[in-house]
Amino acid sequence: MSDTTKIKLEPLCPEDAQDMFSGLSDNRAYQFIPDEPPISLKALRDRYVVLSSGGNSNGTEIWLNWIIRQGVDQKAVGYTQATLTAEEAVVAYHVFPLYWRQGIAAEAMKSTLTTIFYNPDIKIARAFVDTRNHASIALLHKLGFKQVRTIHDADFFKGAKSHEYEFELTQTEWLKTPMPSQT
């Protein structure tokens, strides 16, 4: 990546809602996820207040959320997240459509995985993806994830049934396969 496309991850905070609202309002990014664009800047900020609290009220989950920033001006281009429970992390990403196919998701997920696997308690990362989302499936394979099962009728949204693939990546596999951005 050139200096203008390099990314960095910053921990999410409520003030990021302003930078994120426009990109999250693009309907194209919601084709394969049971979610909708934020209804208002205030609603997004309120959601970020909850997410930045760091976990659920009973302490069984730790929520890690990062804003993906790109280039010299550090423009917000998406986010990554990880929900940690005991020895596992469920990971996800969302890159704004304007920035698709530029390697941003791959770089951001490499950084996210490296961060979570620094925690010696986290032994496995899981990701769930709609079976129709070929770009995300390819990215997970590129990152070393293995498909472990198909979940039929995982969800129903936008008038259709959604099937999902579950992928997993072990800490051992991640740490033994160095990637250029894994430093």
HELIX and SHEET records of a PDB file:
HELIX    1   1 PRO A   14  ASP A   16  5                                   3    
HELIX    2   2 ALA A   17  LEU A   24  1                                   8    
HELIX    3   3 ASN A   27  TYR A   30  5                                   4    
HELIX    4   4 LEU A   41  LEU A   51  1                                  11    
HELIX    5   5 PRO A   97  TYR A   99  5                                   3    
HELIX    6   6 ILE A  104  PHE A  117  1                                  14    
HELIX    7   7 HIS A  134  LYS A  142  1                                   9    
HELIX    8   8 GLN A  171  LYS A  176  1                                   6    
SHEET    1   A 7 ILE A   7  PRO A  11  0                                        
SHEET    2   A 7 ILE A  62  GLN A  70 -1                                        
SHEET    3   A 7 LYS A  75  THR A  85 -1                                        
SHEET    4   A 7 GLU A  88  VAL A  95 -1                                        
SHEET    5   A 7 ILE A 124  ASP A 130  1                                        
SHEET    6   A 7 ALA A 160  THR A 170 -1                                        
SHEET    7   A 7 LYS A 146  PHE A 157 -1                                        
END                                                                             
